Amino acid sequence: MSLKDRISDDIKTAMKAKDKLRLETVRSIKKVILEKETLVRPHGQDALTPDQELDVLTQLAKQRKDAVEQYQKAGRDDLADQEAQELVIIEEYLPQQLSDAEIEAVINELVAKTGATSARDMGKVMGPAMQQLKGRADGSKVQAMVKAKLTS
């Protein structure tokens, strides 16, 4: 089942359950996917590829995380809670996140493979790491782990 079909089914389910938050969140995901599809159509592509869908979901999750942080700084816990609940729903569509140990294993492998030795070599590791961990690990967490590995 494609992501678009799954989202359509989830919209129907949320409507029947009268789950307003889930309905609004899933509709917003569908809206962004439809917008991205209209952008790729002139290039001869009918639908988004799984990687493009993953990019959309990752972007939406990142936006929610940033919003939670901003609302908490502003003392708006009510809005932060709503964004956090939306984030949980969005994360249901993302692949299972890797543990810190699994991320560290990938980073160690890439550091050894690229021969990176200092913080100046961070770019050599970050590019391949983000390609390999795309959608399965938070970029800021990967960056912090690479930085710690190369500066120690």
GROMACS elastic network, one bead per residue, 0.5 to 0.9 nm:
[ bonds ]
;  ai    aj funct       b0    kb
    1     4     6  0.82179   500
    1     5     6  0.62477   500
    1     6     6  0.64290   500
    2     5     6  0.52696   500
    2     6     6  0.62088   500
    2     7     6  0.86209   500
    2    50     6  0.85984   500
    3     6     6  0.50122   500
    3     7     6  0.60701   500
    3     8     6  0.85810   500
    3    50     6  0.82455   500
    3    53     6  0.76485   500
    3    93     6  0.79417   500
    4     7     6  0.51497   500
    4     8     6  0.62458   500
    4     9     6  0.87257   500
    4    30     6  0.71084   500
    4    33     6  0.79324   500
    5     8     6  0.50627   500
    5     9     6  0.62343   500
    5    10     6  0.85772   500
    6     9     6  0.51341   500
    6    10     6  0.61305   500
    6    11     6  0.86428   500
    7    11     6  0.61108   500
    7    12     6  0.86915   500
    7    26     6  0.64905   500
    7    27     6  0.79935   500
    7    29     6  0.79910   500
    7    30     6  0.67693   500
    7    93     6  0.89566   500
    8    11     6  0.51290   500
    8    12     6  0.64949   500
    8    13     6  0.87597   500
    8    26     6  0.84311   500
    8    27     6  0.85584   500
    8    30     6  0.79156   500
    9    12     6  0.52133   500
    9    13     6  0.62484   500
    9    14     6  0.86696   500
   10    14     6  0.59941   500
   10    15     6  0.84573   500
   10    22     6  0.85649   500
   10    23     6  0.79216   500
   10    26     6  0.72390   500
   11    14     6  0.51362   500
   11    15     6  0.61304   500
   11    16     6  0.86661   500
   11    22     6  0.80066   500
   11    23     6  0.57109   500
   11    24     6  0.86400   500
   11    26     6  0.63337   500
   11    27     6  0.68535   500
   12    15     6  0.50985   500
   12    16     6  0.62623   500
   12    17     6  0.86232   500
   12    23     6  0.83869   500
   13    16     6  0.51910   500
   13    17     6  0.61506   500
   13    18     6  0.84585   500
   13    19     6  0.86019   500
   13    23     6  0.85230   500
   14    17     6  0.50169   500
   14    18     6  0.58289   500
   14    19     6  0.51126   500
   14    20     6  0.72355   500
   14    21     6  0.86854   500
   14    22     6  0.62199   500
   14    23     6  0.52492   500
   14    26     6  0.87083   500
   15    19     6  0.64926   500
   15    20     6  0.76362   500
   15    22     6  0.89101   500
   15    23     6  0.65110   500
   16    19     6  0.78649   500
   17    20     6  0.86208   500
   18    22     6  0.89428   500
   18    23     6  0.80289   500
   19    22     6  0.55930   500
   19    23     6  0.60694   500
   19    24     6  0.87012   500
   20    23     6  0.50713   500
   20    24     6  0.61163   500
   20    25     6  0.85434   500
   21    24     6  0.52799   500
   21    25     6  0.61198   500
   21    26     6  0.85581   500
   21    82     6  0.83737   500
   21    85     6  0.81453   500
   21    86     6  0.73332   500
   22    25     6  0.51177   500
   22    26     6  0.59629   500
   22    27     6  0.83367   500
   22    85     6  0.87958   500
   22    86     6  0.73847   500
   22    89     6  0.69010   500
   23    26     6  0.53316   500
   23    27     6  0.60019   500
   23    28     6  0.85391   500
   24    27     6  0.51259   500
   24    28     6  0.61408   500
   24    29     6  0.87504   500
   24    86     6  0.88932   500
   25    28     6  0.51046   500
   25    29     6  0.63919   500
   25    30     6  0.87730   500
   25    86     6  0.60476   500
   25    87     6  0.88043   500
   25    89     6  0.72376   500
   25    90     6  0.75444   500
   26    29     6  0.50471   500
   26    30     6  0.62672   500
   26    31     6  0.86081   500
   26    86     6  0.89055   500
   26    89     6  0.78295   500
   26    90     6  0.77272   500
   27    30     6  0.50093   500
   27    31     6  0.60787   500
   27    32     6  0.87154   500
   28    32     6  0.63330   500
   28    33     6  0.86648   500
   29    32     6  0.53353   500
   29    33     6  0.62819   500
   29    34     6  0.86985   500
   29    56     6  0.81869   500
   29    57     6  0.75158   500
   29    60     6  0.77659   500
   29    90     6  0.78649   500
   30    33     6  0.50793   500
   30    34     6  0.61170   500
   30    35     6  0.85673   500
   31    34     6  0.51770   500
   31    35     6  0.61778   500
   31    36     6  0.86941   500
   32    35     6  0.50065   500
   32    36     6  0.61927   500
   32    37     6  0.85885   500
   32    56     6  0.73217   500
   32    60     6  0.88374   500
   33    36     6  0.51407   500
   33    37     6  0.61676   500
   33    38     6  0.87706   500
   33    48     6  0.78006   500
   33    53     6  0.71486   500
   33    56     6  0.69558   500
   33    57     6  0.88736   500
   34    37     6  0.50085   500
   34    38     6  0.63700   500
   34    39     6  0.88098   500
   34    47     6  0.88172   500
   35    38     6  0.52819   500
   35    39     6  0.65865   500
   36    39     6  0.50584   500
   36    40     6  0.65089   500
   36    41     6  0.88627   500
   36    47     6  0.88112   500
   36    48     6  0.75053   500
   36    52     6  0.86132   500
   36    53     6  0.89606   500
   36    56     6  0.82526   500
   37    40     6  0.52259   500
   37    41     6  0.61992   500
   37    45     6  0.80086   500
   37    46     6  0.70664   500
   37    47     6  0.56750   500
   37    48     6  0.59478   500
   38    41     6  0.53456   500
   38    42     6  0.77058   500
   38    46     6  0.85460   500
   38    47     6  0.86624   500
   39    42     6  0.68112   500
   39    43     6  0.81303   500
   40    43     6  0.53959   500
   40    44     6  0.70609   500
   40    45     6  0.56846   500
   40    46     6  0.73628   500
   40    47     6  0.76474   500
   40    48     6  0.75791   500
   41    44     6  0.53039   500
   41    46     6  0.56090   500
   41    47     6  0.76132   500
   42    45     6  0.72365   500
   42    46     6  0.89709   500
   43    46     6  0.88288   500
   45    48     6  0.73705   500
   45    49     6  0.88658   500
   48    51     6  0.78481   500
   48    52     6  0.56194   500
   48    53     6  0.60914   500
   49    52     6  0.51124   500
   49    53     6  0.62486   500
   49    54     6  0.85836   500
   50    54     6  0.60986   500
   50    55     6  0.85952   500
   51    55     6  0.61926   500
   51    56     6  0.87270   500
   51   134     6  0.89275   500
   52    56     6  0.63246   500
   52    57     6  0.87494   500
   53    56     6  0.50999   500
   53    57     6  0.63110   500
   53    58     6  0.85573   500
   54    57     6  0.51323   500
   54    58     6  0.59755   500
   54    59     6  0.84315   500
   54    93     6  0.87108   500
   54    94     6  0.70230   500
   54    95     6  0.86082   500
   54   134     6  0.83305   500
   54   135     6  0.64528   500
   55    58     6  0.50703   500
   55    59     6  0.60148   500
   55    60     6  0.85874   500
   55   134     6  0.85352   500
   55   135     6  0.75253   500
   56    59     6  0.51398   500
   56    60     6  0.62302   500
   56    61     6  0.86554   500
   57    60     6  0.50970   500
   57    61     6  0.61293   500
   57    62     6  0.85471   500
   57    90     6  0.68569   500
   57    91     6  0.79044   500
   57    93     6  0.73904   500
   57    94     6  0.67251   500
   57   135     6  0.84441   500
   58    61     6  0.51095   500
   58    62     6  0.61045   500
   58    63     6  0.85892   500
   58    90     6  0.86765   500
   58    91     6  0.85117   500
   58    94     6  0.74786   500
   58   134     6  0.88430   500
   58   135     6  0.62914   500
   58   138     6  0.89013   500
   59    62     6  0.51012   500
   59    63     6  0.61832   500
   59    64     6  0.87192   500
   60    63     6  0.50917   500
   60    64     6  0.63286   500
   60    65     6  0.87404   500
   60    87     6  0.81296   500
   60    90     6  0.74181   500
   61    64     6  0.51455   500
   61    65     6  0.62371   500
   61    66     6  0.86599   500
   61    86     6  0.86007   500
   61    87     6  0.57688   500
   61    88     6  0.86515   500
   61    90     6  0.63034   500
   61    91     6  0.69026   500
   62    65     6  0.50705   500
   62    66     6  0.61569   500
   62    67     6  0.85166   500
   62    87     6  0.86025   500
   62   138     6  0.86843   500
   63    66     6  0.51765   500
   63    67     6  0.61001   500
   63    68     6  0.86556   500
   63    87     6  0.88713   500
   64    68     6  0.61102   500
   64    69     6  0.85976   500
   64    80     6  0.89827   500
   64    83     6  0.56689   500
   64    84     6  0.68928   500
   64    86     6  0.73116   500
   64    87     6  0.57538   500
   65    68     6  0.51807   500
   65    69     6  0.63326   500
   65    70     6  0.87227   500
   65    83     6  0.76330   500
   65    84     6  0.72723   500
   65    87     6  0.71195   500
   66    69     6  0.51324   500
   66    70     6  0.61843   500
   66    71     6  0.86191   500
   67    70     6  0.50345   500
   67    71     6  0.59934   500
   67    72     6  0.84282   500
   67    79     6  0.86653   500
   67    80     6  0.70266   500
   67    83     6  0.67389   500
   67    84     6  0.86604   500
   68    71     6  0.52352   500
   68    72     6  0.60982   500
   68    73     6  0.86312   500
   68    77     6  0.84961   500
   68    79     6  0.75688   500
   68    81     6  0.73389   500
   68    82     6  0.84101   500
   68    83     6  0.57991   500
   68    84     6  0.62740   500
   69    72     6  0.52272   500
   69    73     6  0.62861   500
   69    74     6  0.87303   500
   69    80     6  0.73758   500
   70    73     6  0.51474   500
   70    74     6  0.62727   500
   70    75     6  0.86966   500
   70    76     6  0.86606   500
   70    80     6  0.79885   500
   71    75     6  0.61527   500
   71    76     6  0.50329   500
   71    77     6  0.65469   500
   71    78     6  0.84455   500
   71    79     6  0.63816   500
   71    80     6  0.51982   500
   71    81     6  0.89642   500
   71    83     6  0.89222   500
   72    76     6  0.56930   500
   72    77     6  0.57576   500
   72    79     6  0.83782   500
   72    80     6  0.60157   500
   73    76     6  0.76407   500
   73    77     6  0.89974   500
   74    77     6  0.83507   500
   75    78     6  0.87428   500
   75    80     6  0.87419   500
   76    79     6  0.56099   500
   76    80     6  0.62658   500
   76    81     6  0.87327   500
   77    81     6  0.59547   500
   77    82     6  0.85841   500
   78    81     6  0.52490   500
   78    82     6  0.64816   500
   78    83     6  0.88703   500
   79    82     6  0.50973   500
   79    83     6  0.62555   500
   79    84     6  0.85433   500
   80    83     6  0.51780   500
   80    84     6  0.60779   500
   80    85     6  0.86346   500
   81    85     6  0.61697   500
   81    86     6  0.86456   500
   82    85     6  0.51121   500
   82    86     6  0.62780   500
   82    87     6  0.86055   500
   83    86     6  0.50252   500
   83    87     6  0.61001   500
   83    88     6  0.87413   500
   84    88     6  0.63781   500
   84    89     6  0.88626   500
   85    88     6  0.51895   500
   85    89     6  0.65926   500
   85    90     6  0.88736   500
   86    89     6  0.51461   500
   86    90     6  0.62715   500
   86    91     6  0.86328   500
   87    90     6  0.50522   500
   87    91     6  0.60489   500
   87    92     6  0.87346   500
   88    91     6  0.51428   500
   88    92     6  0.65743   500
   89    92     6  0.53552   500
   89    93     6  0.75436   500
   90    93     6  0.57167   500
   90    94     6  0.70609   500
   91    95     6  0.78812   500
   91    96     6  0.85674   500
   92    95     6  0.78447   500
   92    96     6  0.85630   500
   94    97     6  0.80495   500
   94   135     6  0.67873   500
   94   136     6  0.77286   500
   95   135     6  0.65323   500
   95   136     6  0.59512   500
   96   135     6  0.85252   500
   96   136     6  0.62065   500
   96   137     6  0.88179   500
   97   135     6  0.76131   500
   97   137     6  0.56085   500
   97   138     6  0.82671   500
   98   101     6  0.80468   500
   98   102     6  0.59542   500
   98   103     6  0.63842   500
   98   133     6  0.84157   500
   98   136     6  0.57561   500
   98   137     6  0.59580   500
   99   102     6  0.52324   500
   99   103     6  0.63148   500
   99   104     6  0.85828   500
   99   137     6  0.82872   500
  100   103     6  0.50949   500
  100   104     6  0.59993   500
  100   105     6  0.85665   500
  100   137     6  0.89036   500
  100   141     6  0.87569   500
  100   145     6  0.89051   500
  101   104     6  0.50191   500
  101   105     6  0.61616   500
  101   106     6  0.87846   500
  102   105     6  0.51032   500
  102   106     6  0.64710   500
  102   107     6  0.87370   500
  103   106     6  0.52371   500
  103   107     6  0.62465   500
  103   108     6  0.86542   500
  103   129     6  0.89192   500
  103   133     6  0.77828   500
  103   137     6  0.74353   500
  103   142     6  0.72234   500
  103   145     6  0.83851   500
  104   108     6  0.60112   500
  104   109     6  0.85021   500
  104   142     6  0.83650   500
  104   145     6  0.71272   500
  104   146     6  0.83447   500
  104   149     6  0.89610   500
  105   108     6  0.51265   500
  105   109     6  0.61830   500
  105   110     6  0.86603   500
  106   109     6  0.51422   500
  106   110     6  0.62288   500
  106   111     6  0.86313   500
  106   129     6  0.72090   500
  106   132     6  0.82239   500
  106   133     6  0.83209   500
  107   110     6  0.50941   500
  107   111     6  0.60393   500
  107   112     6  0.85553   500
  107   125     6  0.74089   500
  107   126     6  0.86258   500
  107   129     6  0.66018   500
  107   142     6  0.81513   500
  107   145     6  0.78645   500
  107   146     6  0.66192   500
  107   149     6  0.83374   500
  108   111     6  0.51174   500
  108   112     6  0.61986   500
  108   113     6  0.85064   500
  108   146     6  0.86767   500
  108   149     6  0.80953   500
  109   112     6  0.52560   500
  109   113     6  0.60636   500
  109   114     6  0.86354   500
  110   114     6  0.59124   500
  110   115     6  0.81298   500
  110   116     6  0.83899   500
  110   124     6  0.86822   500
  110   125     6  0.60685   500
  110   126     6  0.89163   500
  110   128     6  0.75096   500
  110   129     6  0.70973   500
  111   114     6  0.53452   500
  111   115     6  0.57253   500
  111   116     6  0.52805   500
  111   117     6  0.76939   500
  111   124     6  0.83501   500
  111   125     6  0.61919   500
  111   146     6  0.85582   500
  111   149     6  0.85771   500
  111   150     6  0.83484   500
  112   115     6  0.51981   500
  112   116     6  0.70007   500
  113   116     6  0.80892   500
  114   121     6  0.88249   500
  114   124     6  0.66766   500
  114   125     6  0.69407   500
  115   121     6  0.85508   500
  115   124     6  0.87802   500
  116   119     6  0.82601   500
  116   120     6  0.83497   500
  116   121     6  0.52332   500
  116   122     6  0.72749   500
  116   124     6  0.69999   500
  116   125     6  0.71841   500
  116   150     6  0.73730   500
  117   120     6  0.80970   500
  117   121     6  0.65685   500
  117   122     6  0.87101   500
  117   149     6  0.89202   500
  117   150     6  0.59409   500
  117   151     6  0.82414   500
  118   121     6  0.55433   500
  118   122     6  0.72141   500
  118   147     6  0.87441   500
  118   149     6  0.86905   500
  118   151     6  0.59978   500
  118   152     6  0.85378   500
  119   122     6  0.52373   500
  119   123     6  0.86185   500
  119   146     6  0.86467   500
  119   147     6  0.64766   500
  119   148     6  0.88505   500
  119   149     6  0.87767   500
  119   150     6  0.53229   500
  119   151     6  0.58165   500
  120   123     6  0.74364   500
  120   124     6  0.87728   500
  120   150     6  0.85907   500
  121   124     6  0.54130   500
  121   125     6  0.69995   500
  121   126     6  0.89742   500
  121   150     6  0.79013   500
  122   125     6  0.53806   500
  122   126     6  0.59977   500
  122   127     6  0.87147   500
  122   143     6  0.86175   500
  122   146     6  0.69963   500
  122   147     6  0.69542   500
  122   150     6  0.72697   500
  123   126     6  0.50650   500
  123   127     6  0.61322   500
  123   128     6  0.87895   500
  124   127     6  0.62627   500
  124   128     6  0.73058   500
  124   129     6  0.89418   500
  125   128     6  0.58210   500
  125   129     6  0.59382   500
  125   130     6  0.86097   500
  125   146     6  0.74241   500
  126   130     6  0.59505   500
  126   131     6  0.84952   500
  126   142     6  0.78836   500
  126   143     6  0.69490   500
  126   146     6  0.72947   500
  127   130     6  0.54674   500
  127   131     6  0.63858   500
  127   132     6  0.87561   500
  128   131     6  0.50752   500
  128   132     6  0.61081   500
  128   133     6  0.84982   500
  129   132     6  0.51564   500
  129   133     6  0.59192   500
  129   134     6  0.81145   500
  129   142     6  0.77891   500
  130   133     6  0.50252   500
  130   134     6  0.53506   500
  130   135     6  0.86477   500
  130   137     6  0.83097   500
  130   139     6  0.70193   500
  130   142     6  0.77767   500
  131   134     6  0.52949   500
  132   136     6  0.87517   500
  133   136     6  0.53096   500
  133   137     6  0.57417   500
  133   138     6  0.85109   500
  133   139     6  0.86263   500
  133   142     6  0.86604   500
  134   137     6  0.65648   500
  134   138     6  0.83520   500
  134   139     6  0.83267   500
  135   138     6  0.74032   500
  135   139     6  0.88525   500
  137   140     6  0.87302   500
  137   141     6  0.73342   500
  137   142     6  0.69849   500
  138   141     6  0.53370   500
  138   142     6  0.63618   500
  138   143     6  0.87222   500
  139   142     6  0.50545   500
  139   143     6  0.60558   500
  139   144     6  0.85897   500
  140   144     6  0.61400   500
  140   145     6  0.85969   500
  141   144     6  0.51577   500
  141   145     6  0.62056   500
  141   146     6  0.86406   500
  142   145     6  0.51321   500
  142   146     6  0.61161   500
  142   147     6  0.84899   500
  143   146     6  0.51691   500
  143   147     6  0.60372   500
  143   148     6  0.85324   500
  144   147     6  0.50885   500
  144   148     6  0.60856   500
  144   149     6  0.85492   500
  145   148     6  0.50982   500
  145   149     6  0.60971   500
  145   150     6  0.86473   500
  146   149     6  0.50408   500
  146   150     6  0.61370   500
  146   151     6  0.85231   500
  147   150     6  0.52534   500
  147   151     6  0.60010   500
  147   152     6  0.84576   500
  148   151     6  0.53458   500
  148   152     6  0.60414   500
  149   152     6  0.56382   500
